[in-house]
Amino acid sequence: MARPDRMISTSEVKRAVRKGEIIEDYPEDSRGHSCLIFGIGFKQRVIHVVCSPKEDYLAVITAYLPSEKEWKSNLKERKKL
């Protein structure tokens, strides 16, 4: 709440999931099969959404603004640390 510029709205998450692309797949995730989606939020900012498809719904695990410290400039590929 101290950084309103980093807040992600429900609408942005929905948009990222609907129009984004899967950039990582986690079939062996302890929470069940999940994936990382690269999407574009409002004002063209990149959003990552981790979600897990269930039989009747899509479980959103987390959504965040990726950092160039951890991601390459396209924000779709992790940097090798």
HTML snippet that shows the backbone in 3Dmol.js (N, CA, C, O; Angstrom):
<script src="https://3Dmol.org/build/3Dmol-min.js"></script>
<div id="view" style="width:600px;height:400px;position:relative"></div>
<script>
const pdb = `
ATOM      1  N   MET A   1       0.804  -1.196   0.000  1.00  0.00           N
ATOM      2  CA  MET A   1       0.000   0.000   0.000  1.00  0.00           C
ATOM      3  C   MET A   1       0.849   1.263   0.000  1.00  0.00           C
ATOM      4  O   MET A   1       0.376   2.339  -0.365  1.00  0.00           O
ATOM      5  N   ALA A   2       2.096   1.126   0.408  1.00  0.00           N
ATOM      6  CA  ALA A   2       2.983   2.284   0.437  1.00  0.00           C
ATOM      7  C   ALA A   2       3.456   2.666  -0.960  1.00  0.00           C
ATOM      8  O   ALA A   2       3.975   3.766  -1.155  1.00  0.00           O
ATOM      9  N   ARG A   3       3.286   1.783  -1.923  1.00  0.00           N
ATOM     10  CA  ARG A   3       3.732   2.038  -3.307  1.00  0.00           C
ATOM     11  C   ARG A   3       2.549   1.864  -4.266  1.00  0.00           C
ATOM     12  O   ARG A   3       2.455   0.832  -4.929  1.00  0.00           O
ATOM     13  N   PRO A   4       1.648   2.843  -4.356  1.00  0.00           N
ATOM     14  CA  PRO A   4       0.494   2.693  -5.234  1.00  0.00           C
ATOM     15  C   PRO A   4       0.863   2.441  -6.688  1.00  0.00           C
ATOM     16  O   PRO A   4       0.086   1.825  -7.418  1.00  0.00           O
ATOM     17  N   ASP A   5       2.031   2.902  -7.125  1.00  0.00           N
ATOM     18  CA  ASP A   5       2.472   2.676  -8.502  1.00  0.00           C
ATOM     19  C   ASP A   5       2.758   1.208  -8.786  1.00  0.00           C
ATOM     20  O   ASP A   5       2.836   0.810  -9.949  1.00  0.00           O
ATOM     21  N   ARG A   6       2.915   0.395  -7.741  1.00  0.00           N
ATOM     22  CA  ARG A   6       3.198  -1.035  -7.894  1.00  0.00           C
ATOM     23  C   ARG A   6       1.958  -1.903  -7.688  1.00  0.00           C
ATOM     24  O   ARG A   6       2.028  -3.128  -7.796  1.00  0.00           O
ATOM     25  N   MET A   7       0.834  -1.275  -7.395  1.00  0.00           N
ATOM     26  CA  MET A   7      -0.410  -2.020  -7.198  1.00  0.00           C
ATOM     27  C   MET A   7      -0.882  -2.575  -8.546  1.00  0.00           C
ATOM     28  O   MET A   7      -0.749  -1.920  -9.579  1.00  0.00           O
ATOM     29  N   ILE A   8      -1.430  -3.778  -8.519  1.00  0.00           N
ATOM     30  CA  ILE A   8      -1.947  -4.424  -9.728  1.00  0.00           C
ATOM     31  C   ILE A   8      -3.437  -4.662  -9.515  1.00  0.00           C
ATOM     32  O   ILE A   8      -3.838  -5.306  -8.546  1.00  0.00           O
ATOM     33  N   SER A   9      -4.244  -4.144 -10.414  1.00  0.00           N
ATOM     34  CA  SER A   9      -5.691  -4.278 -10.271  1.00  0.00           C
ATOM     35  C   SER A   9      -6.170  -5.646 -10.774  1.00  0.00           C
ATOM     36  O   SER A   9      -5.488  -6.322 -11.543  1.00  0.00           O
ATOM     37  N   THR A  10      -7.339  -6.018 -10.323  1.00  0.00           N
ATOM     38  CA  THR A  10      -7.975  -7.248 -10.791  1.00  0.00           C
ATOM     39  C   THR A  10      -8.150  -7.211 -12.299  1.00  0.00           C
ATOM     40  O   THR A  10      -7.961  -8.221 -12.976  1.00  0.00           O
ATOM     41  N   SER A  11      -8.512  -6.051 -12.824  1.00  0.00           N
ATOM     42  CA  SER A  11      -8.698  -5.904 -14.274  1.00  0.00           C
ATOM     43  C   SER A  11      -7.406  -6.169 -15.035  1.00  0.00           C
ATOM     44  O   SER A  11      -7.429  -6.772 -16.108  1.00  0.00           O
ATOM     45  N   GLU A  12      -6.289  -5.726 -14.489  1.00  0.00           N
ATOM     46  CA  GLU A  12      -5.001  -5.964 -15.146  1.00  0.00           C
ATOM     47  C   GLU A  12      -4.659  -7.450 -15.142  1.00  0.00           C
ATOM     48  O   GLU A  12      -4.153  -7.978 -16.132  1.00  0.00           O
ATOM     49  N   VAL A  13      -4.934  -8.120 -14.030  1.00  0.00           N
ATOM     50  CA  VAL A  13      -4.664  -9.560 -13.951  1.00  0.00           C
ATOM     51  C   VAL A  13      -5.520 -10.296 -14.971  1.00  0.00           C
ATOM     52  O   VAL A  13      -5.021 -11.162 -15.690  1.00  0.00           O
ATOM     53  N   LYS A  14      -6.804  -9.960 -15.039  1.00  0.00           N
ATOM     54  CA  LYS A  14      -7.691 -10.607 -16.009  1.00  0.00           C
ATOM     55  C   LYS A  14      -7.193 -10.372 -17.438  1.00  0.00           C
ATOM     56  O   LYS A  14      -7.173 -11.294 -18.253  1.00  0.00           O
ATOM     57  N   ARG A  15      -6.798  -9.153 -17.728  1.00  0.00           N
ATOM     58  CA  ARG A  15      -6.298  -8.818 -19.071  1.00  0.00           C
ATOM     59  C   ARG A  15      -5.041  -9.613 -19.387  1.00  0.00           C
ATOM     60  O   ARG A  15      -4.900 -10.144 -20.488  1.00  0.00           O
ATOM     61  N   ALA A  16      -4.122  -9.698 -18.419  1.00  0.00           N
ATOM     62  CA  ALA A  16      -2.872 -10.443 -18.633  1.00  0.00           C
ATOM     63  C   ALA A  16      -3.157 -11.914 -18.908  1.00  0.00           C
ATOM     64  O   ALA A  16      -2.537 -12.511 -19.788  1.00  0.00           O
ATOM     65  N   VAL A  17      -4.083 -12.499 -18.170  1.00  0.00           N
ATOM     66  CA  VAL A  17      -4.408 -13.913 -18.357  1.00  0.00           C
ATOM     67  C   VAL A  17      -5.095 -14.133 -19.704  1.00  0.00           C
ATOM     68  O   VAL A  17      -4.777 -15.087 -20.413  1.00  0.00           O
ATOM     69  N   ARG A  18      -6.014 -13.274 -20.053  1.00  0.00           N
ATOM     70  CA  ARG A  18      -6.768 -13.437 -21.309  1.00  0.00           C
ATOM     71  C   ARG A  18      -5.912 -13.222 -22.558  1.00  0.00           C
ATOM     72  O   ARG A  18      -6.042 -13.950 -23.543  1.00  0.00           O
ATOM     73  N   LYS A  19      -5.040 -12.219 -22.506  1.00  0.00           N
ATOM     74  CA  LYS A  19      -4.309 -11.840 -23.718  1.00  0.00           C
ATOM     75  C   LYS A  19      -2.817 -12.151 -23.661  1.00  0.00           C
ATOM     76  O   LYS A  19      -2.102 -11.935 -24.639  1.00  0.00           O
ATOM     77  N   GLY A  20      -2.345 -12.655 -22.527  1.00  0.00           N
ATOM     78  CA  GLY A  20      -0.920 -12.895 -22.354  1.00  0.00           C
ATOM     79  C   GLY A  20      -0.449 -14.205 -22.963  1.00  0.00           C
ATOM     80  O   GLY A  20      -1.188 -14.895 -23.666  1.00  0.00           O
ATOM     81  N   GLU A  21       0.796 -14.521 -22.673  1.00  0.00           N
ATOM     82  CA  GLU A  21       1.368 -15.777 -23.171  1.00  0.00           C
ATOM     83  C   GLU A  21       2.079 -16.510 -22.041  1.00  0.00           C
ATOM     84  O   GLU A  21       2.676 -15.894 -21.158  1.00  0.00           O
ATOM     85  N   ILE A  22       2.004 -17.816 -22.087  1.00  0.00           N
ATOM     86  CA  ILE A  22       2.696 -18.644 -21.096  1.00  0.00           C
ATOM     87  C   ILE A  22       4.182 -18.626 -21.428  1.00  0.00           C
ATOM     88  O   ILE A  22       4.589 -18.967 -22.539  1.00  0.00           O
ATOM     89  N   ILE A  23       4.994 -18.216 -20.434  1.00  0.00           N
ATOM     90  CA  ILE A  23       6.439 -18.172 -20.678  1.00  0.00           C
ATOM     91  C   ILE A  23       7.189 -19.236 -19.872  1.00  0.00           C
ATOM     92  O   ILE A  23       8.340 -19.548 -20.175  1.00  0.00           O
ATOM     93  N   GLU A  24       6.549 -19.782 -18.865  1.00  0.00           N
ATOM     94  CA  GLU A  24       7.128 -20.906 -18.111  1.00  0.00           C
ATOM     95  C   GLU A  24       5.992 -21.829 -17.698  1.00  0.00           C
ATOM     96  O   GLU A  24       4.887 -21.381 -17.392  1.00  0.00           O
ATOM     97  N   ASP A  25       6.284 -23.123 -17.695  1.00  0.00           N
ATOM     98  CA  ASP A  25       5.301 -24.134 -17.320  1.00  0.00           C
ATOM     99  C   ASP A  25       5.871 -24.934 -16.158  1.00  0.00           C
ATOM    100  O   ASP A  25       7.035 -25.332 -16.184  1.00  0.00           O
ATOM    101  N   TYR A  26       5.059 -25.167 -15.148  1.00  0.00           N
ATOM    102  CA  TYR A  26       5.504 -25.893 -13.960  1.00  0.00           C
ATOM    103  C   TYR A  26       4.608 -27.108 -13.726  1.00  0.00           C
ATOM    104  O   TYR A  26       3.761 -27.081 -12.834  1.00  0.00           O
ATOM    105  N   PRO A  27       4.780 -28.175 -14.513  1.00  0.00           N
ATOM    106  CA  PRO A  27       3.905 -29.341 -14.371  1.00  0.00           C
ATOM    107  C   PRO A  27       4.077 -30.081 -13.047  1.00  0.00           C
ATOM    108  O   PRO A  27       3.174 -30.800 -12.619  1.00  0.00           O
ATOM    109  N   GLU A  28       5.209 -29.914 -12.404  1.00  0.00           N
ATOM    110  CA  GLU A  28       5.485 -30.637 -11.152  1.00  0.00           C
ATOM    111  C   GLU A  28       5.343 -29.752  -9.911  1.00  0.00           C
ATOM    112  O   GLU A  28       5.828 -30.124  -8.843  1.00  0.00           O
ATOM    113  N   ASP A  29       4.706 -28.619 -10.020  1.00  0.00           N
ATOM    114  CA  ASP A  29       4.537 -27.700  -8.891  1.00  0.00           C
ATOM    115  C   ASP A  29       3.823 -28.413  -7.745  1.00  0.00           C
ATOM    116  O   ASP A  29       2.873 -29.162  -7.973  1.00  0.00           O
ATOM    117  N   SER A  30       4.275 -28.183  -6.524  1.00  0.00           N
ATOM    118  CA  SER A  30       3.683 -28.838  -5.346  1.00  0.00           C
ATOM    119  C   SER A  30       2.215 -28.454  -5.153  1.00  0.00           C
ATOM    120  O   SER A  30       1.464 -29.188  -4.511  1.00  0.00           O
ATOM    121  N   ARG A  31       1.802 -27.310  -5.704  1.00  0.00           N
ATOM    122  CA  ARG A  31       0.398 -26.873  -5.601  1.00  0.00           C
ATOM    123  C   ARG A  31      -0.450 -27.466  -6.713  1.00  0.00           C
ATOM    124  O   ARG A  31      -1.659 -27.242  -6.759  1.00  0.00           O
ATOM    125  N   GLY A  32       0.167 -28.214  -7.600  1.00  0.00           N
ATOM    126  CA  GLY A  32      -0.495 -28.721  -8.790  1.00  0.00           C
ATOM    127  C   GLY A  32       0.053 -27.982 -10.003  1.00  0.00           C
ATOM    128  O   GLY A  32       0.709 -26.950  -9.866  1.00  0.00           O
ATOM    129  N   HIS A  33      -0.214 -28.505 -11.165  1.00  0.00           N
ATOM    130  CA  HIS A  33       0.285 -27.913 -12.401  1.00  0.00           C
ATOM    131  C   HIS A  33      -0.015 -26.418 -12.429  1.00  0.00           C
ATOM    132  O   HIS A  33      -1.152 -26.002 -12.205  1.00  0.00           O
ATOM    133  N   SER A  34       1.007 -25.616 -12.702  1.00  0.00           N
ATOM    134  CA  SER A  34       0.832 -24.167 -12.785  1.00  0.00           C
ATOM    135  C   SER A  34       1.710 -23.617 -13.907  1.00  0.00           C
ATOM    136  O   SER A  34       2.496 -24.343 -14.515  1.00  0.00           O
ATOM    137  N   CYS A  35       1.558 -22.327 -14.163  1.00  0.00           N
ATOM    138  CA  CYS A  35       2.346 -21.698 -15.228  1.00  0.00           C
ATOM    139  C   CYS A  35       2.529 -20.216 -14.924  1.00  0.00           C
ATOM    140  O   CYS A  35       1.828 -19.641 -14.092  1.00  0.00           O
ATOM    141  N   LEU A  36       3.483 -19.621 -15.616  1.00  0.00           N
ATOM    142  CA  LEU A  36       3.760 -18.195 -15.504  1.00  0.00           C
ATOM    143  C   LEU A  36       3.334 -17.533 -16.812  1.00  0.00           C
ATOM    144  O   LEU A  36       3.765 -17.930 -17.895  1.00  0.00           O
ATOM    145  N   ILE A  37       2.486 -16.521 -16.691  1.00  0.00           N
ATOM    146  CA  ILE A  37       1.976 -15.802 -17.849  1.00  0.00           C
ATOM    147  C   ILE A  37       2.600 -14.415 -17.908  1.00  0.00           C
ATOM    148  O   ILE A  37       2.672 -13.706 -16.904  1.00  0.00           O
ATOM    149  N   PHE A  38       3.046 -14.045 -19.094  1.00  0.00           N
ATOM    150  CA  PHE A  38       3.549 -12.706 -19.384  1.00  0.00           C
ATOM    151  C   PHE A  38       2.384 -11.945 -20.004  1.00  0.00           C
ATOM    152  O   PHE A  38       1.824 -12.372 -21.013  1.00  0.00           O
ATOM    153  N   GLY A  39       2.019 -10.818 -19.399  1.00  0.00           N
ATOM    154  CA  GLY A  39       0.923 -10.023 -19.949  1.00  0.00           C
ATOM    155  C   GLY A  39       1.221  -8.535 -19.863  1.00  0.00           C
ATOM    156  O   GLY A  39       2.178  -8.107 -19.217  1.00  0.00           O
ATOM    157  N   ILE A  40       0.386  -7.770 -20.525  1.00  0.00           N
ATOM    158  CA  ILE A  40       0.522  -6.318 -20.529  1.00  0.00           C
ATOM    159  C   ILE A  40      -0.659  -5.726 -19.768  1.00  0.00           C
ATOM    160  O   ILE A  40      -1.817  -5.996 -20.084  1.00  0.00           O
ATOM    161  N   GLY A  41      -0.347  -4.918 -18.763  1.00  0.00           N
ATOM    162  CA  GLY A  41      -1.375  -4.251 -17.980  1.00  0.00           C
ATOM    163  C   GLY A  41      -1.660  -2.876 -18.539  1.00  0.00           C
ATOM    164  O   GLY A  41      -1.339  -2.572 -19.688  1.00  0.00           O
ATOM    165  N   PHE A  42      -2.262  -2.060 -17.719  1.00  0.00           N
ATOM    166  CA  PHE A  42      -2.564  -0.693 -18.127  1.00  0.00           C
ATOM    167  C   PHE A  42      -1.277   0.107 -18.244  1.00  0.00           C
ATOM    168  O   PHE A  42      -0.281  -0.191 -17.584  1.00  0.00           O
ATOM    169  N   LYS A  43      -1.311   1.103 -19.075  1.00  0.00           N
ATOM    170  CA  LYS A  43      -0.145   1.951 -19.350  1.00  0.00           C
ATOM    171  C   LYS A  43       1.021   1.133 -19.889  1.00  0.00           C
ATOM    172  O   LYS A  43       2.182   1.515 -19.743  1.00  0.00           O
ATOM    173  N   GLN A  44       0.698  -0.003 -20.518  1.00  0.00           N
ATOM    174  CA  GLN A  44       1.681  -0.850 -21.194  1.00  0.00           C
ATOM    175  C   GLN A  44       2.736  -1.453 -20.262  1.00  0.00           C
ATOM    176  O   GLN A  44       3.814  -1.827 -20.725  1.00  0.00           O
ATOM    177  N   ARG A  45       2.454  -1.554 -18.987  1.00  0.00           N
ATOM    178  CA  ARG A  45       3.445  -2.169 -18.104  1.00  0.00           C
ATOM    179  C   ARG A  45       3.299  -3.689 -18.134  1.00  0.00           C
ATOM    180  O   ARG A  45       2.201  -4.226 -18.277  1.00  0.00           O
ATOM    181  N   VAL A  46       4.428  -4.356 -17.995  1.00  0.00           N
ATOM    182  CA  VAL A  46       4.467  -5.819 -18.023  1.00  0.00           C
ATOM    183  C   VAL A  46       4.060  -6.365 -16.660  1.00  0.00           C
ATOM    184  O   VAL A  46       4.478  -5.862 -15.617  1.00  0.00           O
ATOM    185  N   ILE A  47       3.241  -7.399 -16.697  1.00  0.00           N
ATOM    186  CA  ILE A  47       2.794  -8.083 -15.483  1.00  0.00           C
ATOM    187  C   ILE A  47       3.044  -9.570 -15.660  1.00  0.00           C
ATOM    188  O   ILE A  47       2.809 -10.122 -16.735  1.00  0.00           O
ATOM    189  N   HIS A  48       3.519 -10.218 -14.610  1.00  0.00           N
ATOM    190  CA  HIS A  48       3.631 -11.669 -14.572  1.00  0.00           C
ATOM    191  C   HIS A  48       2.535 -12.199 -13.649  1.00  0.00           C
ATOM    192  O   HIS A  48       2.306 -11.662 -12.566  1.00  0.00           O
ATOM    193  N   VAL A  49       1.866 -13.255 -14.094  1.00  0.00           N
ATOM    194  CA  VAL A  49       0.818 -13.891 -13.293  1.00  0.00           C
ATOM    195  C   VAL A  49       1.130 -15.378 -13.217  1.00  0.00           C
ATOM    196  O   VAL A  49       1.283 -16.041 -14.243  1.00  0.00           O
ATOM    197  N   VAL A  50       1.224 -15.898 -12.001  1.00  0.00           N
ATOM    198  CA  VAL A  50       1.388 -17.332 -11.793  1.00  0.00           C
ATOM    199  C   VAL A  50       0.004 -17.873 -11.482  1.00  0.00           C
ATOM    200  O   VAL A  50      -0.667 -17.398 -10.565  1.00  0.00           O
ATOM    201  N   CYS A  51      -0.418 -18.866 -12.249  1.00  0.00           N
ATOM    202  CA  CYS A  51      -1.745 -19.418 -12.030  1.00  0.00           C
ATOM    203  C   CYS A  51      -1.739 -20.925 -12.232  1.00  0.00           C
ATOM    204  O   CYS A  51      -0.818 -21.503 -12.810  1.00  0.00           O
ATOM    205  N   SER A  52      -2.814 -21.536 -11.728  1.00  0.00           N
ATOM    206  CA  SER A  52      -2.938 -22.986 -11.778  1.00  0.00           C
ATOM    207  C   SER A  52      -4.340 -23.336 -12.276  1.00  0.00           C
ATOM    208  O   SER A  52      -5.328 -23.044 -11.602  1.00  0.00           O
ATOM    209  N   PRO A  53      -4.429 -23.956 -13.445  1.00  0.00           N
ATOM    210  CA  PRO A  53      -5.757 -24.323 -13.952  1.00  0.00           C
ATOM    211  C   PRO A  53      -6.348 -25.477 -13.142  1.00  0.00           C
ATOM    212  O   PRO A  53      -5.706 -26.508 -12.941  1.00  0.00           O
ATOM    213  N   LYS A  54      -7.562 -25.285 -12.691  1.00  0.00           N
ATOM    214  CA  LYS A  54      -8.305 -26.319 -11.965  1.00  0.00           C
ATOM    215  C   LYS A  54      -9.460 -26.758 -12.855  1.00  0.00           C
ATOM    216  O   LYS A  54      -9.684 -26.172 -13.914  1.00  0.00           O
ATOM    217  N   GLU A  55     -10.186 -27.770 -12.440  1.00  0.00           N
ATOM    218  CA  GLU A  55     -11.268 -28.285 -13.267  1.00  0.00           C
ATOM    219  C   GLU A  55     -12.345 -27.224 -13.529  1.00  0.00           C
ATOM    220  O   GLU A  55     -12.843 -27.109 -14.649  1.00  0.00           O
ATOM    221  N   ASP A  56     -12.697 -26.460 -12.508  1.00  0.00           N
ATOM    222  CA  ASP A  56     -13.803 -25.508 -12.632  1.00  0.00           C
ATOM    223  C   ASP A  56     -13.400 -24.043 -12.618  1.00  0.00           C
ATOM    224  O   ASP A  56     -14.253 -23.170 -12.776  1.00  0.00           O
ATOM    225  N   TYR A  57     -12.120 -23.758 -12.432  1.00  0.00           N
ATOM    226  CA  TYR A  57     -11.698 -22.364 -12.327  1.00  0.00           C
ATOM    227  C   TYR A  57     -10.198 -22.260 -12.543  1.00  0.00           C
ATOM    228  O   TYR A  57      -9.496 -23.268 -12.632  1.00  0.00           O
ATOM    229  N   LEU A  58      -9.725 -21.040 -12.626  1.00  0.00           N
ATOM    230  CA  LEU A  58      -8.299 -20.771 -12.732  1.00  0.00           C
ATOM    231  C   LEU A  58      -7.860 -20.147 -11.411  1.00  0.00           C
ATOM    232  O   LEU A  58      -8.340 -19.072 -11.049  1.00  0.00           O
ATOM    233  N   ALA A  59      -6.972 -20.791 -10.698  1.00  0.00           N
ATOM    234  CA  ALA A  59      -6.469 -20.258  -9.430  1.00  0.00           C
ATOM    235  C   ALA A  59      -5.293 -19.329  -9.718  1.00  0.00           C
ATOM    236  O   ALA A  59      -4.289 -19.746 -10.296  1.00  0.00           O
ATOM    237  N   VAL A  60      -5.425 -18.079  -9.313  1.00  0.00           N
ATOM    238  CA  VAL A  60      -4.331 -17.121  -9.446  1.00  0.00           C
ATOM    239  C   VAL A  60      -3.510 -17.213  -8.169  1.00  0.00           C
ATOM    240  O   VAL A  60      -4.015 -16.954  -7.076  1.00  0.00           O
ATOM    241  N   ILE A  61      -2.256 -17.579  -8.312  1.00  0.00           N
ATOM    242  CA  ILE A  61      -1.367 -17.750  -7.156  1.00  0.00           C
ATOM    243  C   ILE A  61      -0.744 -16.413  -6.776  1.00  0.00           C
ATOM    244  O   ILE A  61      -0.742 -16.031  -5.606  1.00  0.00           O
ATOM    245  N   THR A  62      -0.219 -15.707  -7.766  1.00  0.00           N
ATOM    246  CA  THR A  62       0.357 -14.391  -7.502  1.00  0.00           C
ATOM    247  C   THR A  62       0.460 -13.601  -8.804  1.00  0.00           C
ATOM    248  O   THR A  62       0.461 -14.166  -9.898  1.00  0.00           O
ATOM    249  N   ALA A  63       0.547 -12.305  -8.659  1.00  0.00           N
ATOM    250  CA  ALA A  63       0.790 -11.411  -9.794  1.00  0.00           C
ATOM    251  C   ALA A  63       1.808 -10.382  -9.331  1.00  0.00           C
ATOM    252  O   ALA A  63       1.745  -9.894  -8.202  1.00  0.00           O
ATOM    253  N   TYR A  64       2.748 -10.055 -10.212  1.00  0.00           N
ATOM    254  CA  TYR A  64       3.791  -9.107  -9.818  1.00  0.00           C
ATOM    255  C   TYR A  64       4.349  -8.387 -11.034  1.00  0.00           C
ATOM    256  O   TYR A  64       4.156  -8.811 -12.174  1.00  0.00           O
ATOM    257  N   LEU A  65       5.040  -7.297 -10.769  1.00  0.00           N
ATOM    258  CA  LEU A  65       5.748  -6.555 -11.804  1.00  0.00           C
ATOM    259  C   LEU A  65       7.178  -7.079 -11.826  1.00  0.00           C
ATOM    260  O   LEU A  65       7.899  -6.932 -10.838  1.00  0.00           O
ATOM    261  N   PRO A  66       7.603  -7.685 -12.929  1.00  0.00           N
ATOM    262  CA  PRO A  66       8.938  -8.284 -12.968  1.00  0.00           C
ATOM    263  C   PRO A  66      10.050  -7.229 -12.919  1.00  0.00           C
ATOM    264  O   PRO A  66       9.889  -6.101 -13.386  1.00  0.00           O
ATOM    265  N   SER A  67      11.166  -7.633 -12.345  1.00  0.00           N
ATOM    266  CA  SER A  67      12.326  -6.759 -12.201  1.00  0.00           C
ATOM    267  C   SER A  67      13.388  -7.122 -13.232  1.00  0.00           C
ATOM    268  O   SER A  67      13.636  -8.299 -13.495  1.00  0.00           O
ATOM    269  N   GLU A  68      14.008  -6.109 -13.809  1.00  0.00           N
ATOM    270  CA  GLU A  68      15.095  -6.361 -14.758  1.00  0.00           C
ATOM    271  C   GLU A  68      16.332  -6.914 -14.056  1.00  0.00           C
ATOM    272  O   GLU A  68      17.271  -7.344 -14.728  1.00  0.00           O
ATOM    273  N   LYS A  69      16.358  -6.915 -12.737  1.00  0.00           N
ATOM    274  CA  LYS A  69      17.453  -7.552 -12.005  1.00  0.00           C
ATOM    275  C   LYS A  69      17.399  -9.065 -12.176  1.00  0.00           C
ATOM    276  O   LYS A  69      18.431  -9.734 -12.190  1.00  0.00           O
ATOM    277  N   GLU A  70      16.176  -9.601 -12.306  1.00  0.00           N
ATOM    278  CA  GLU A  70      15.986 -11.046 -12.405  1.00  0.00           C
ATOM    279  C   GLU A  70      15.643 -11.524 -13.806  1.00  0.00           C
ATOM    280  O   GLU A  70      15.799 -12.704 -14.119  1.00  0.00           O
ATOM    281  N   TRP A  71      15.173 -10.605 -14.655  1.00  0.00           N
ATOM    282  CA  TRP A  71      14.703 -10.962 -15.980  1.00  0.00           C
ATOM    283  C   TRP A  71      15.494 -10.233 -17.055  1.00  0.00           C
ATOM    284  O   TRP A  71      15.946  -9.108 -16.842  1.00  0.00           O
ATOM    285  N   LYS A  72      15.661 -10.867 -18.203  1.00  0.00           N
ATOM    286  CA  LYS A  72      16.303 -10.207 -19.342  1.00  0.00           C
ATOM    287  C   LYS A  72      15.434  -9.048 -19.801  1.00  0.00           C
ATOM    288  O   LYS A  72      14.302  -8.904 -19.340  1.00  0.00           O
ATOM    289  N   SER A  73      15.943  -8.229 -20.695  1.00  0.00           N
ATOM    290  CA  SER A  73      15.259  -6.994 -21.085  1.00  0.00           C
ATOM    291  C   SER A  73      13.865  -7.215 -21.674  1.00  0.00           C
ATOM    292  O   SER A  73      13.022  -6.321 -21.603  1.00  0.00           O
ATOM    293  N   ASN A  74      13.609  -8.387 -22.251  1.00  0.00           N
ATOM    294  CA  ASN A  74      12.276  -8.655 -22.798  1.00  0.00           C
ATOM    295  C   ASN A  74      11.281  -9.051 -21.699  1.00  0.00           C
ATOM    296  O   ASN A  74      10.080  -9.151 -21.950  1.00  0.00           O
ATOM    297  N   LEU A  75      11.785  -9.273 -20.492  1.00  0.00           N
ATOM    298  CA  LEU A  75      11.002  -9.658 -19.307  1.00  0.00           C
ATOM    299  C   LEU A  75      10.263 -10.981 -19.493  1.00  0.00           C
ATOM    300  O   LEU A  75       9.280 -11.262 -18.808  1.00  0.00           O
ATOM    301  N   LYS A  76      10.759 -11.790 -20.438  1.00  0.00           N
ATOM    302  CA  LYS A  76      10.182 -13.114 -20.687  1.00  0.00           C
ATOM    303  C   LYS A  76      11.151 -14.237 -20.342  1.00  0.00           C
ATOM    304  O   LYS A  76      10.742 -15.392 -20.224  1.00  0.00           O
ATOM    305  N   GLU A  77      12.424 -13.911 -20.182  1.00  0.00           N
ATOM    306  CA  GLU A  77      13.449 -14.919 -19.912  1.00  0.00           C
ATOM    307  C   GLU A  77      14.208 -14.550 -18.660  1.00  0.00           C
ATOM    308  O   GLU A  77      14.629 -13.407 -18.485  1.00  0.00           O
ATOM    309  N   ARG A  78      14.378 -15.527 -17.790  1.00  0.00           N
ATOM    310  CA  ARG A  78      15.132 -15.295 -16.558  1.00  0.00           C
ATOM    311  C   ARG A  78      16.613 -15.117 -16.866  1.00  0.00           C
ATOM    312  O   ARG A  78      17.147 -15.738 -17.785  1.00  0.00           O
ATOM    313  N   LYS A  79      17.259 -14.270 -16.096  1.00  0.00           N
ATOM    314  CA  LYS A  79      18.705 -14.148 -16.195  1.00  0.00           C
ATOM    315  C   LYS A  79      19.333 -15.346 -15.501  1.00  0.00           C
ATOM    316  O   LYS A  79      18.786 -15.863 -14.527  1.00  0.00           O
ATOM    317  N   LYS A  80      20.442 -15.771 -15.985  1.00  0.00           N
ATOM    318  CA  LYS A  80      21.192 -16.844 -15.334  1.00  0.00           C
ATOM    319  C   LYS A  80      21.964 -16.221 -14.173  1.00  0.00           C
ATOM    320  O   LYS A  80      22.787 -15.328 -14.377  1.00  0.00           O
ATOM    321  N   LEU A  81      21.702 -16.683 -12.983  1.00  0.00           N
ATOM    322  CA  LEU A  81      22.383 -16.120 -11.807  1.00  0.00           C
ATOM    323  C   LEU A  81      23.533 -16.975 -11.356  1.00  0.00           C
ATOM    324  O   LEU A  81      24.206 -16.640 -10.382  1.00  0.00           O
TER     325      LEU A  81
END
`;
const viewer = $3Dmol.createViewer("view");
viewer.addModel(pdb, "pdb");
viewer.setStyle({}, {cartoon: {color: "spectrum"}});
viewer.zoomTo();
viewer.render();
</script>
